[in-house]
Amino acid sequence: MEKIELKHIIHNDEDRILLSFPYIKGNSYDIAIRKLQGRLWSRTYSNWHIPLTEDYYKNVKQCFGGLDCEIVDLVHPDKNAKEQKEQVKDDKLKQ
């Protein structure tokens, strides 16, 4: 069973959901994810990401519904990711 983790990221000042799993081009998970609207490939994370929308979780569940996988939602909408990003930048500047 494959584990797919959903993580909140900021890409070009846009809230996105990173679908983190061991990527193998052309496998059933890769083929399934290519059906998601708004998906983009991240060279930084070596995985796909999609727009953060109200129904992102439902869309991901539908996308991978026929596959043997566990979807783990690590997104915490109560935290402001932009503030977290600025904190990371500040921490790097202090080093």
N, C-alpha and C positions, 0 to 999 in steps of 0.2 A: 504494500500500500504506500503510495506516494503522499508526502506531507507538503501542502501548499500553504505558505504563510502570507497573509495579507498585511502589508506594512505601509504606514503613511509616510510619504516623501514629498518634498517640494521640488518641482522640476520647472525651470524657467518661470519662477514666481507663481506656479500653479499647484494646487493641492492634487496629488495623485496617489494611487494605490499601487504599490509594487507587489507583484505576484512572485514570491520568492520560492524557488524549488530547483532541484538539480536539472539544469537545462540540457536537453539533448535535441538537436535540430531534427525535425521530422518525426519525433515520437508522438504518441497519441495525445499527450498533454500539449505539446507545441501546436499540433494541428487544431486542437480544441480552442486554445487561447486565441488563435488567429481569427476566430469568429466574433470576438468581443469588439464592440464599437469603440473607437477612440484609443485603441491600444497602440503603444509605442514601445520600441526596443530601447533599453538603456545600456549603452556601452559601459558606463560606470558600474552598474550593478550586475551586468550580464544576465538580465531578465527583463520581462515585459512589465509595463505599468499602464494603468487605465485611469481615466478621470475619477476623482472622488465625487460621487453623486449620492443621492439619498438611497438609491437602489443598487449600489455597486455590489453588495453582498449577494443579493438575489440573482443578479446577472452572472456572477462568478459561479454560484451554486448550479444554475441552469447550464452554464457552459461545460462544467466538469461533471454534471449529473450522472452520465453513463459510465464514468471511469471509477476505478477503485482508488479513492484518495480521501485524505482527511484535510479539510479546509480549516485553518486556524486563523481567526481574525485577531490580529494584534493592533488594530487601529484603535486609538483612544481619542475620539472626537472632542473630549473635554479639555485636552491639552492643545495649546496654540502652537502648531508646528513652525510657524514663521518666527515666533519668539524663540523657540528651541534652535532654529537655524542661526539666528542672530547671536545667541549665546555661544554656539559652537564657533562662529567667526571670531567673537571676542576672545574666547579661550585660546584660539590659535594665534591671535595677534599678541597675546600676553606671553607666549612661549618664546 
